[in-house]
């Protein structure tokens, strides 16, 4: 019960500190390794989702598979971005993934391997579509994949208690992003 109260306090604090839901303000089509490397760090939704996948992957028996799945599906989504028409509510969908990953990490939910891989894969495609629309070129893609891998590794570092508290904060930020987009 104390853990639930602590998670609730962190979630409420996150709601009070949340930034406006402009995850990608001012992004024009960018290119180059540096643009790709910095891109996940400048979009709060991508930053939080990547940290949360790192956090949550530590709670899964097969968690070592999840970060590479996310990277591969983001690359797939980015490569599909030029081929697909604009995806309706893409930013809202990405905000929902932040909320989902935050909840999964906050409550250290263990799910069957196939479901966790499917969840991470679908979310990765959505994030990749957004990245693919905002970045141009292979060098940009390499930069955003490298930064994404580093952020997931960073998310996997904290201890169990810190992971749950960070997951609650990420889930709260995801809820705020969703509410502001509605």
Beta strands, then each sheet from edge to edge (+ up, - down):
strand 1: 30-31
strand 2: 135-136
sheet 1: 1+ 2+
end
